[in-house]
């Protein structure tokens, strides 16, 4: 069994797709100084069920969905905001 970490959060607006490049803005991000920003790829998306015991891989997740994102966790220390690269 492969161990990995997921970034877990709710899609507030729009959609997120597997393989999409996203901008990860960490805790120290500010509009004045973009020092805590990393561009990463959301390699896989998962919907967790039964308290995280089971996971269902999905290609995309829309607004209102709680989703686990694989591939962006290395730049997150505690909390972050994930948005499109644009």
C-alpha positions in Angstrom: 0.0 0.0 0.0 1.4 3.4 -1.0 1.4 6.1 1.6 0.9 9.7 0.6 -0.5 12.9 1.9 -3.5 14.8 0.6 -4.5 18.4 0.7 -8.1 18.2 1.9 -10.5 21.1 1.4 -13.7 22.4 -0.1 -14.1 23.7 -3.6 -15.6 27.2 -3.0 -16.0 28.3 -6.6 -15.5 26.8 -10.1 -14.0 23.3 -10.6 -10.7 21.6 -10.1 -9.5 18.8 -12.5 -6.9 16.0 -12.3 -3.7 17.1 -13.9 -4.5 20.8 -13.5 -1.8 23.3 -12.6 -2.8 25.3 -9.6 -1.3 28.1 -7.5 -0.9 27.3 -3.9 -0.8 30.3 -1.6 0.6 29.5 1.8 0.0 31.1 5.2 2.5 33.9 4.6 1.1 35.0 1.3 0.2 38.7 0.8 -0.8 40.7 -2.2 2.2 43.0 -1.6 4.8 40.2 -1.5 4.2 36.9 -3.3 6.9 35.0 -1.4 4.8 32.1 -0.3 3.4 31.0 -3.7 4.1 27.7 -5.5 2.7 26.4 -8.7 1.9 22.7 -8.4 0.0 20.0 -10.3 -3.1 18.4 -8.8 -2.2 15.0 -10.0 -5.2 13.1 -8.6 -8.5 14.0 -6.9 -10.3 11.8 -4.4 -13.7 11.9 -2.7 -13.3 10.4 0.8 -16.1 8.4 2.3 -16.7 6.7 5.7 -14.4 9.0 7.6 -11.6 8.6 5.1 -11.5 4.8 5.1 -12.6 4.6 1.4 -11.7 6.9 -1.4 -13.2 7.3 -4.9 -10.9 8.8 -7.6 -12.7 11.5 -9.7 -11.5 13.5 -12.8 -13.0 16.8 -11.6 -14.8 18.3 -8.6 -17.2 21.2 -8.6 -18.2 23.9 -6.2 -19.4 22.6 -2.8 -17.4 19.4 -3.0 -15.0 18.3 -0.3 -12.0 16.8 -2.1 -8.6 15.3 -1.3 -5.9 16.6 -3.7 -2.8 14.6 -4.4 0.4 16.3 -5.5 0.2 19.7 -3.9 0.8 18.9 -0.3 4.6 19.4 -0.3 4.3 23.2 -0.4 1.6 23.3 2.4 2.8 23.5 6.0 -0.6 24.1 7.8 -3.1 26.0 5.7 -3.2 27.3 2.2 -5.5 28.7 -0.5 -5.5 26.9 -3.9 -6.5 28.8 -7.0 -6.0 28.7 -10.8 -2.6 29.8 -12.1 -4.1 32.7 -14.1 
